[in-house]
Amino acid sequence: MLSPERLSLPGPEYLAQRHVLTYMEDAVSQLLENREDISQYGIARFFTEYFNSVRQGTHILFREFSFIQATPHNRASFLRTFWRCFRAVGKNGEMKNALLSVDALLSGRSYYRGDALYYNERQNYLLTVKEYHCLLQLLCPDFPMELTQKAARIVLMDDAMDCLMSFSDFLFAFQIQFYYSEFLESVAAIYQDLLTGKNPNTVIVPTSSSGQHRSRLAPSECSPLDGVEASLFYHCLESLCDRSKYSCPPSALVKEVLSSVQRLTFYGFLMALAKHHGINRALGALPDKGDLLLDPPMDQELEKLLSQVSGLSISTPAGSSGDIANLPTRTSPRISSPWKPLHHRQKVNTESDGSTDETESSEN
């Protein structure tokens, strides 16, 4: 059934708003790349499964960064997938051990209990920015480190990038930085102009991808401790939201964030966005913080996965609570298309092996 919104918009405008051409081009590209394998299944079945995977949000698994950040739906799907795969990081201390064990099974290498015990010694099972980046690379092998560091700075609010962060703190900060990346680039420019007394109305909304950045100084390099006046800051952001063609938080919620203080810093503003329940619900990718560790459907799927490898030996530390069923997997059974993910699995295996080594070396 067509939505009322579809009927109220001209066809080309609706297609552009929903990024239909982006998905059609990607589907045709995959079709041509895997035409020999697809010929035995049929083109109609391929397109059916492709768009089912888009609807379910599994189409971003193991894809290149340029694709996962190409549309708002792709970004929301990636956020949701990252949460569902790695929420056990915040739930218990078994995730690191599970990752090591599964990697050993898939790569043929051997890990012993001592290789993972250091993780259980950490207070509250916190991870560094490099380790969170390794988790992101399990889903997107070429995910840029710069974007992960920007998300970490929202939590840390300084340059101590070797500090530990909880999963929930990092996830909600990462959500704001990843989903609203172009918006935040303009916000940073406006903030800096307010600090230096320039007219913020001269700021140009970025038209390039989020991977390309301005040559301005970071706000933290020139900000006074008291920041900028909140009311003036909101006036500039309201104008930005009106003219921006990229995703922005609802202006009413931005006003709610800024109306509670007289002055604030740039990273103080980003942290307020990350913690705001209304903005999280408006984005719609993640549950509320109280439900962040709950996902019964995924638990059932992971239990099925564990039963499939039950005949293999998995080394776990003594006294584990049995939560290894929450471990993530590189090859999700939810992938609808049987062709494209196969091309990426070899690449992910290679990349993730290197990421694991980098994470372990960061602990030494």
Buried (B, 14 or more C-beta within 10 A) or exposed (E): EEEEEEEEBEEEEBBEEBBBEBBBEBBEEBBEEBEEBBEEEEEEEBBEBBBEBBEEBBBBBBBBBEBBBBBBBBBBBBBBBBBBBBBBBBBBBBBBBBBBBBBBBBBEEEBEBEBBEEBBEEEEBBBBBBBBBBBBBBBBBEBBEEBBBBBBBBBBBEEEEEEBBBBBBBBBBBBBBBBBBBBBBBBBBBBBBBBEEEEBEEBEBBEEEBEEBBEBEBBBEEBEEEBBBBEBBBBBBBBBBEEBEBBBBEBEBBBBBBEEBEBBBBBBBBBBBBBBEEBBEEBEBBBEBEEBBEBEEBBEBBEEBBEEBEEEEBBBBEEBEEBBBBBBBBBBEEBBBBBBBBEBBEEBBEBBBEBBEBBBEEEE
